[in-house]
Amino acid sequence: MNIYVLVKRTFDTEEKIVLNGGVIQEDGAEFIINPYDEYAIEEAIQIRDAQGGEVTVVTIGGEDAEKQLRTALAMGADKAVLINAEEDVEDLDQFSVAYILAEYLKDKEADLIIAGNVAIDGGSGQVGPRVAELLDINYVTTITDLDIDGDTVKLVRDVEGDSEVIESSLPLLVTAQQGLNEPRYPSLPGIMKAKKKPLEELELDDLDIDEDDVEAKTETVEIFLPAQKEAGRVLQGELQDQVKELVQLLHSEAKVI
Ligand SMILES: Cc1cc2nc3c(=O)[nH]c(=O)nc-3n(C[C@H](O)[C@H](O)[C@H](O)COP(=O)(O)OP(=O)(O)OC[C@H]3O[C@@H](n4cnc5c(N)ncnc54)[C@H](O)[C@@H]3O)c2cc1C
């Protein structure tokens, strides 16, 4: 089984995010593997261990993304590919990222491609389906279970809390949803082995991609943090008085009754 996992380096949204001039400050921010991509890596490793084959993790990013690729290798992936687009282009959007990934994947004869359902930073959930469309292969999103028997694949996908059971066939692209598995932590021997595993670095030129081919179709106009919530108000006094005041406030201030 020839498996590719699409991995995005994201900043950790659990940490404090600082904006400066509408741009997220990378200095001091924590960077991680997009959590949905951890499910994708774990699933790929489990399938390879059960059925044989190879797991390659691929990312588009700068040199810094090597750290996240090494983590994926330490989890158990066999090979990593860093497509360094930063040198050639400044602005990439979902169209550009999917185009580059599809150009890389088009002659790889992948049986299965696993992406995350959504990136926790950009959050568009577009890249997986776009790549599948460009490669002209089947795709199923937000999967929570996957069972491969020959060329047939049975999948369960999460539909807003309900489950949908789908049958498809290889080659296939799926996007991983929470609940698909429990991603492992890299072990110490895994971390040692990862240092020697192959990590290939490519540039757009190596993929015969011209800057114009990947020109972003969209422009981010503004990024802003949500408005700070006002502090809550605690009513004082006798319970009956508090209830009266509450009703009055709901009527006159909140205007909900
Ligand atoms: C060099 C560079 C420059 C960029 N410049 C800009 C910019 O100027 N303005 C701006 O708004 N955004 C920029 N981006 C971000 C880019 O627009 C998003 O990374 C991309 O559009 C993915 O969209 P998303 O975050 O919504 O991913 P989603 O579609 O939500 O991601 C879903 C899944 O797709 C896969 N995936 C997503 N991104 C990548 C990736 N980079 N490599 C491998 N797999 C991936 C992962 O499996 C992920 O879980 C840049 C990114 C790069 C790498």
The ligand as a MOL file (V3000), in Angstrom:
LIG
                    3D

  0  0  0     0  0            999 V3000
M  V30 BEGIN CTAB
M  V30 COUNTS 53 58 0 0 0
M  V30 BEGIN ATOM
M  V30 1 C 4.7780 29.3900 1.7770 0
M  V30 2 C 3.3560 29.7010 2.1970 0
M  V30 3 C 2.8760 31.0050 2.0220 0
M  V30 4 C 1.5870 31.3090 2.4040 0
M  V30 5 N 1.1150 32.5870 2.2440 0
M  V30 6 C -0.1430 32.8920 2.6420 0
M  V30 7 C -0.6530 34.2180 2.4970 0
M  V30 8 O 0.0420 35.1010 1.9980 0
M  V30 9 N -1.9110 34.4940 2.9380 0
M  V30 10 C -2.6790 33.5160 3.5040 0
M  V30 11 O -3.8050 33.7990 3.8850 0
M  V30 12 N -2.2390 32.2620 3.6420 0
M  V30 13 C -0.9840 31.9190 3.2330 0
M  V30 14 N -0.5320 30.6500 3.3830 0
M  V30 15 C -1.4190 29.6670 3.9730 0
M  V30 16 C -2.1610 28.9350 2.8810 0
M  V30 17 O -3.1220 29.7640 2.3100 0
M  V30 18 C -2.8270 27.7300 3.5440 0
M  V30 19 O -1.8140 26.9390 4.0920 0
M  V30 20 C -3.5210 26.8380 2.5660 0
M  V30 21 O -4.3900 27.5710 1.7910 0
M  V30 22 C -4.2750 25.7310 3.3030 0
M  V30 23 O -5.5180 26.2340 3.6880 0
M  V30 24 P -6.1420 25.8860 5.0960 0
M  V30 25 O -5.1980 26.3300 6.1510 0
M  V30 26 O -7.5060 26.4050 5.0940 0
M  V30 27 O -6.1100 24.2910 5.1020 0
M  V30 28 P -7.2930 23.2450 5.1340 0
M  V30 29 O -7.8260 23.0700 3.7590 0
M  V30 30 O -8.2290 23.5450 6.2470 0
M  V30 31 O -6.3780 21.9780 5.5160 0
M  V30 32 C -6.8900 20.6650 5.4370 0
M  V30 33 C -5.7510 19.7020 5.2810 0
M  V30 34 O -5.0480 19.9450 4.0660 0
M  V30 35 C -3.6800 19.6040 4.2320 0
M  V30 36 N -2.8410 20.8160 4.0780 0
M  V30 37 C -3.2030 22.1100 4.2500 0
M  V30 38 N -2.1380 22.9190 4.0440 0
M  V30 39 C -1.0950 22.1290 3.7580 0
M  V30 40 C 0.2930 22.3450 3.4630 0
M  V30 41 N 0.8120 23.5850 3.4470 0
M  V30 42 N 1.0850 21.2730 3.1990 0
M  V30 43 C 0.5750 20.0040 3.2190 0
M  V30 44 N -0.7130 19.7290 3.5070 0
M  V30 45 C -1.5220 20.7690 3.7650 0
M  V30 46 C -3.5330 19.0510 5.6500 0
M  V30 47 O -3.7360 17.6580 5.6060 0
M  V30 48 C -4.6960 19.7460 6.3610 0
M  V30 49 O -5.1290 19.0550 7.5240 0
M  V30 50 C 0.7450 30.3000 2.9810 0
M  V30 51 C 1.2210 28.9830 3.1430 0
M  V30 52 C 2.5180 28.6880 2.7320 0
M  V30 53 C 3.0030 27.2480 2.9020 0
M  V30 END ATOM
M  V30 BEGIN BOND
M  V30 1 1 1 2
M  V30 2 1 2 3
M  V30 3 2 2 52
M  V30 4 2 3 4
M  V30 5 1 4 5
M  V30 6 1 4 50
M  V30 7 2 5 6
M  V30 8 1 6 7
M  V30 9 1 6 13
M  V30 10 2 7 8
M  V30 11 1 7 9
M  V30 12 1 9 10
M  V30 13 2 10 11
M  V30 14 1 10 12
M  V30 15 2 12 13
M  V30 16 1 13 14
M  V30 17 1 14 15
M  V30 18 1 14 50
M  V30 19 1 15 16
M  V30 20 1 16 17
M  V30 21 1 16 18
M  V30 22 1 18 19
M  V30 23 1 18 20
M  V30 24 1 20 21
M  V30 25 1 20 22
M  V30 26 1 22 23
M  V30 27 1 23 24
M  V30 28 2 24 25
M  V30 29 1 24 26
M  V30 30 1 24 27
M  V30 31 1 27 28
M  V30 32 2 28 29
M  V30 33 1 28 30
M  V30 34 1 28 31
M  V30 35 1 31 32
M  V30 36 1 32 33
M  V30 37 1 33 34
M  V30 38 1 33 48
M  V30 39 1 34 35
M  V30 40 1 35 36
M  V30 41 1 35 46
M  V30 42 1 36 37
M  V30 43 1 36 45
M  V30 44 2 37 38
M  V30 45 1 38 39
M  V30 46 1 39 40
M  V30 47 2 39 45
M  V30 48 1 40 41
M  V30 49 2 40 42
M  V30 50 1 42 43
M  V30 51 2 43 44
M  V30 52 1 44 45
M  V30 53 1 46 47
M  V30 54 1 46 48
M  V30 55 1 48 49
M  V30 56 2 50 51
M  V30 57 1 51 52
M  V30 58 1 52 53
M  V30 END BOND
M  V30 END CTAB
M  END
